[in-house]
């Protein structure tokens, strides 16, 4: 999956590079003769910076290199300056100064760094800059760039209807691919994740996104064809209909976030045991495709759980199950899944493919259990103990993880048959030891 995403980023960056190159060639060879809109070098450099950021940051989303951060800050300052010059009266001119205009004439540059292009590049860089530290703020910056992209779609469409050629297709194409790349970069955010889902709701969200942009666009096209308004009215209609589209897209993002929250809650219910919070068997099946990451299996069973249920009631037995699950989660990291395997059994899959290390894991579990104060069940203090069977997973076996589970289960049975409170290896004829509180000082 990660390789597929890296391939998608490479394709997007390659397409952007091709568009930027063709736009630059058009600037010098075609626009000089025809006067058609051109991709200005400043715009080309801004979009090229986005392509580079996508390639590098996709591989290190949480810790992009410092040189990339510096590059993003430079582009943010440059494009921000262009925006300030356009919107703040009396601000000193730098990018739109006579000096820059003279450079355009001297080096035969055509076109200009428009406010729309500068704004789009600014917010896309801001989204990538914020992504490692605040995905929520990054999505907000991305949404601002997306609104501009929607506006430019309307500008292109309505401009074609009026046979207005003053539009740089290279800049428009670069913006669309930039939006696609940044959306892929932010796919793990709750607002964006539903749009990338392969399930039914993901297809529905993508269809609604297309409709949110296409429906007002078609309505605007029909209105212009019927009413044939003046140029100034067309701009107002373009702004109005694109605002409707942006509003619908914003509502979809909010809806997507709620869908993501609900989907995660459903996933937790189906993949986790509701009593202990450990993985359920269904949750374990979902991670079994990654079974090549695991090297050992430990089966832990609470001793005399049936007697606890019969004597003190199932509510007290549930207390013991929850207590043990919390203890196991405290001993192992999130990379080591803890599964409720059956009534009183828990399964732990580790990356360690060494019998001696699995023995140490079993010893740690025994010591952690023995170190806990006795549970007060009814009016009786009860010292919980566990029996453990463990086995190395042999990748050369067919159904290797299932075979290892069978061996671990047989070792667990041996531990219980030999008196419980034991740790037994599937690769040894005898149990390792009987764990007790004295082990704590050993």
N, C-alpha and C positions, 0 to 999 in steps of 0.2 A: 504493500500500500504506500509506504513512504517513497519507494522508488518510482511508483506511478506519479506521485505528486511532484517529485523532483523533475520527472520528465515533462509534466505539464508546465512547470515554471520555465524549463528550458525552451519549450515550444513557444510560450508567450514572449520570452525575451528575444528569441530568434525572429519572430514575426515583427516585434517592435523594431529590432535592428534593421530589418529589411525595409520597413516603412520609413524609418528615419533616413536610411541611406538613399532610398528613392526620392524622398522629399528634398533632401539636400542636393541631389543631382538635378532635380527639377528646378530648384532655386537658381542654380547657376546656368543651366543650359536651356531651360524652356521658358521660365518666367521672365528672363531678360528680354526675350523676343516677343512673347505673347502678352505679358503683363498679367498673367493669371496669378491667383493667390499662391503664396509660397510658404514653405516651412522655414521660419527664421532660425539662424544658428543658435540663438539663445533658447528657443523652444526645443530645438533638436537636442541640445545638451541637457535640458531639464528632463526630457523623456528618456534619454540615454541613461541618466542617473537613476531613474525609476527602474529601468531594465536591470542595471547592475545591482541595485538594492534587492530586487526580487531574487536574483540568482544567489547572492551571498546570504541574505537574511533567511531564505527558505531553509538553508542548511543549518543555521544557528539562530532560530527564532527568539530565543531567550537571552542570547549574549552575542549580538552582532559585533564585529571588530570595531575598534575605535576609529580607524580611518573611514569606515563607512558612516559612522555617526557624524564625524566631522564633515564628510561630503554632504550628508543630508542637512546639517545645520547651515552650510554655505548656501545650498539651493533654497532653503527656507528663507534665509535673509535676502537673497537676491530676488526671489519672486515676491516676497513680502514688500520689498522696496517698490517693485512695479505696481503692486496693488495700492500702496499708500500714495504714490504719485498720482494715481487715477482718482482716488476718492478723497484726498485731503487737499483742499485748495491752498495754494501758497507753499506747498512743500517743495524743497529744492529738487530740481530735476536731475536725475542721474542716468537712468536707463533710457529715458526719452529725451535726453539732452541733445543739443545741437552737435556736441562732440560725437556721440554715438551715431547720430544721423549722418555725420561726415564719414564715419567708418563704413557705414552701409554703402555710401556712394563710392568710396575709395575701393572697397573690396567687392563691389558688385553684389552686395546682399540685397535681397528683395523681401518684401513682406515686413512684418513687425511682430514683436512680442505682445500679443493682444492681452487685454485684461482678463478675458475668459481663459485663455491658455495659462497665464500666470496663476490665476486662482485655482484652476484644476491641478496644476503641478504642485502648488503650495499645499493643498489639502491632502493630496496623495502622499507627499513626503511626510507631512505631519502625521498621517495615519501610520506609516511605517516606522516613524521615529517613536511614536507612543506605544506601538504594539508590544514591545518587550516588557513594559512596566504597567500599562493600563489598557487592556483590550477594550474596555467600555469606551474610554475616551478616543481610542483609535477608530472604533466603529462610528462614533459621532463625526470625526473628521472625514472618514470615508463617505459617510452619508452626504456631507456637504459637497464632496467631489462628485458623488453620484447625481445629486440635484443639478449640478452644472452640466454633467454629461447628458442628462435628460433634456435640459434646455438646448444644448447643441444639436441633439437629435431633431428637435422641433425646428431649430434654426436651419438645419440642412434640408429637412423635408419641406418646410414652407418656402425656403429660398428656391428650391428646385421648381416649385409650383409657379413662382414668379419669375423664373428664368434668371435668377440672380447668381452670378458666378463668383461672388466675392466670399469664398469659403475655402479654407485649406483642408483638403481631404487627408493629407498626410498628418496634420495635427489632430484631426477628428479620429482617424484610425489609431493613432498612438494613444489617444485618451481612452478609447474603448478597450484596447488591450491592457492598458495600465489599470483600468477599473477591474477588469477580469483578474489580473494578477494579484492586486491588493485584496480583492474579495477572497481569493484562494488563500492568501496569507493569513486572513482573519477568520478562516472557516471554523475555528474551534470556539469562537465566541458564541454565547447563547443566542444572540440576535441572528447570527449568520449560519449556524450549524444546520437548521432545518432545510435551508436552500441546497445543501450539499448531501442531504440524506438520500440513500438509495431506496428508501421505503416509500409507501404510497403517499404519505403526507409531504415528502420531499418533492415528488412529481407535481402534486397539487400546488405547492408553494411556488415552484418555478413557473407553472402555468399562470398562476395569479400575478406573478411579477411581470410576465410578458403582457398579460391583459391590462395591467395597471399602466403600462407605457403605451401599448398599442391602441387601446380603446379611445382615450382622449385625443391621441394623434389622428386617428381616422375621423373622429368627430370634427376636429379642427380642419382637416383637409376637405371634408364635405361642406363645411360652412363656408370656407374660402371659395370653393368652386361655385357654390350657389349664390353667395352675396357679392363676390368679387370686390372686397374692400380695398382701401388705399394702403400704401406701404406702412404708414404710421399705425393704422388699425391692425395690420397683420402682425406687427411687433407686439402690440398689446395682446392680441389673441395668442401669439406664441408664448408670451409670458404667462398668460392665464392658464392655458391648457397644460403647459409644462409644470406649473405650480400644482395643478390638480394631480398630475402623474406623480410628482414628488411626494405629495401628501399621501397618496395611496401606497406608495412604496414605503414611506415611513410607518404607516399603519401595519403593513405587512411585516416589517422588521419587529414591531412590538408584538404582533401576533405570533411571529416565529419564536420569539423569546418565551412566550407563554407555552407554546407547543413544546419547546425544548424542556421547560421545567416539568410539564406534565409527563413527557416521555421519559425523563430521568426518574421521576417518581415511580412510574410503571415498571421501568427497568429494574429499579431497586427492589420492588416487590417481587418481581419474577425471578431475579437473579440472586437474591439474598434471603436467608432464613429470617423470617419476621421476628423470631424470639431472640436469637443470639446476634444477628447482624452479620454472621459469617456467610460465605458463599453457599448457595444452594447447589444441588446437583446440576440444575439447569445452568446456573452461572458457571460451574466448572466446565460443562460441555462447551460453553462459548470460548473458553480460553484454551481448550485442548488443542486447537490448531497450532498453538504456540508451544506445544509440549516438548519440542526439541530444546526449549530453554531450561527444562527441568531435568535434574539428575538423580533425585531421590524422593521417596515417599515415606511419610510417617503416619500411621493410624493410631490415634489416641482414644482410649475408651475409659469412661468413668466407671470405677469399680463400684459394684453393688447399687447401681442406679435404680434397678427394679425394686430392690428392697427399700430404698429411700422413698420411691413413689408409693409403694404399698403401705409403708409405716407412717410416713409424714404427709402424704398427699402429693399429687402431681405439681401443685404450685411450688412446693419446696424443691421437688426435682428440677423444675424450671429454673429456680434460683441457682442451683448447682451448675446447670448448663450455661447460664448467662455468665456466672462467675468464671468458669473455665474458659469460655470464649474470650472474655476480656483479658484473662491472663495470657492466652496464646497470642492475641493481637498485640499485647504489650511486649512479648518476647521477639516477635518477627516484624519485619518491615512490610510495607504495602506490596513490595515486589514478591513476597512469599505468601501466596494465597492460603487462607484458612477456610476450609469447607466443612459444613456440617454434613457428615457422610450418612449417618443413620441416627437412630434414637439418641444414644449417648456417645456416639463416635464422631471424632473430628479427623479430617485428613489435611495434612500439610504437605505441599509440594515445594521442594527446595531446589536451588540450582546446583547444590553440592552432589557430586557423583562419587562420593567416597564413603565407605562404610564407617570409618573411624569418625568422620565429621558428623555423620548421621547419629552415631552413638553419643557424641557430645551434645547434639541437639536434644536427644532424648533425655540425657542427664540434666540438662538445663531445665527442661520441662518438669521433671520429677522434683528438682530442687525448688523451682518456683511454686509448685503446688504444695510441697511440704513446708515451705516457709510461711504460707498463709495461716492466719489464725483460724481455728476451727469454726465452721459455720454453725450458728445456733438454729437448729431445726427443731421446732416445737420447744421443748424444755431440755433438749439434749444437745451437747456440743459434739459436732461430727467432723472428724478430720477427713477431708476429701483426699483420695488417692486415685492414680490412673495406671492403666497398663498400656504399653506401647509396643507396636510391631513396626519394623521399618525395613526398607529394601532399596537398593540401588536400581535405578532405571537403566536397562541395557538397550541402547539404541539399535543394536544388531538384531533384536527380537522383533518378530511380527507382533503388532499391537503392543509395543514395548511398555507403554505406561499402564495398560490394563494388566499385562503380565506381572508388572512390579506390584500393582495393587493386590493382585491375588497372593503374591508371596508375602507382602506385608500383612495381609489379613491372616494368613496361616501363622506367621510369627506372633501376631497379636493373640491368636487362640492359644498358642504355646505359653505365652506369658500369663494368660488367665488360668490355664490348666496347672501351672506351676505355683500358683498361690497369689496371683495378682500383684499389683505394685511393682511390676517388673518391666524391663526393657529388653526386647528380644530382636535379634537380627535374623532376617530371612536367609543370610549366608553363613550362619553359625548354628551348631547343634544345640548350644546352651544359651540361656538368657545371660545378659551382661551382668546385672546385679539387681539387688533389691534396694530401691531408693528409700531413704528415711531422712528424718530431720538431722541425723548425725552427718549426712553428706554435706550439710552446709558448712561444716568446719573442717572438712577433709581437705 
